[in-house]
Amino acid sequence: MTSPQQIQTWVYALSQTDLTQVEDAIDGLVNAGSLAVAALIDALYDGDAITCARAIETLGAIGDAQALDPIIGALGDSDAQVVLSAINALRRLGDVRAVPALLPFLRHDDIYVHFYTTLALSELRHSETVEALLALLNTDDANVRHGCVVALGRQGDPRAIQPIIERLDDEDERIRYSAAYALGELAAPGDDTVLAALRVLLDDDDPNVRKSTKEALEKLV
């Protein structure tokens, strides 16, 4: 059994600049599993931003539910890397209780925050996640609409098909592109309603929208 002293040594090593030492410490802590969780949670509050981000990354890899609330709390940190680490750790934990805390980050203008939030929501596969995304699909914020369309397409829930069809005429070309792609993933081949809605976009002004529409139609015809 790993000793408390060894766990503290590894936690301390998370603050070091030698990346090999850091990686070895993370490996040791992950292998220690639940025995390391309390010390890692302490590091969220006592360490600098780099240590905090690495501790969060490690907690996500361990996957212990005790870490859920502390990691959700880290979403409020002022350091961008800590926030990104928290988003990714919540994705790895896979607990749907993180969904309400993640949804506001779909509004973020930072491309990385937006991307990883969308990825996390797409992988937290649960009816509650789908319902939360559907509820935001018609918001005025284009970033949120885009993230919702992408996440719903990856969720694979057919309830999203009609709401996504309604976003095919969105003013934002990113959303039209992602909506066409999502329908290619969600719809069953030969779905006449989806096929008819997609064919309208073959004449879209945006070449990327036309491309994703063509690819979706090739899957469904």
C-alpha positions, 0 to 999 in steps of 0.5 A: 500500500502506498504510504501517506508520505509517498503521496505527499511527495508526489503531490509536492512534485506536481509543482516542479518544472521537471516534466518527467518528475511531474509525469512520474508523480501523476502516474504514482498518484493515479495508481494510488487511486482513492488513497490520493484523493484527499491530498489532491483536493487539498492541493486545489486550495493550497497550491499555485495555479500550475499545481492546482491544474495538475492536481485537477488533471490527476483527480480526473484520471483517478475518477473518484466521485469525491472530487466532483464538488471541488472540481466544480468549484475550480471552474470559478478560478481566475486562471484559464488553465485551471478552468480548462483542467476542471472542464476536462476532469469533469468530462472524465468523471462522467457525472451528469451533476456537472452539467449545470456548472458546465453550461455557462461556459458555452458562452465563452469566447475563448475557443479552447474553453468553448471546444472543451466544454462542448466536448464534455457535454457531448460525452456526459451522455444522459437524458438530463444533459440532452434536456439541458442542451435542448432548452438552450438551443434557441438562445440569442448567444451564437456560441451557446447555440453552436455548442448545443448543436455540436453536443446534441449531434454527438449525444445521439438522442433522436429527440434532437433531430427536429430542433436541429432541423430548425437551426439549419437556417441559423444566421451563423454559418458555424451553426448551419455547418454543425447542424447539417453534420449533426443530422448526418449523425443522428438521422436514420437513412431515408428520413425524408423530412431530414433529407428535404431540410438538408437539400435546401442547404446545397445552395448555401452561401458558405462553402463549408456549409455546402460541404457538410450538407453534401456529406450528411446527405451521402450518409442518409440517402 
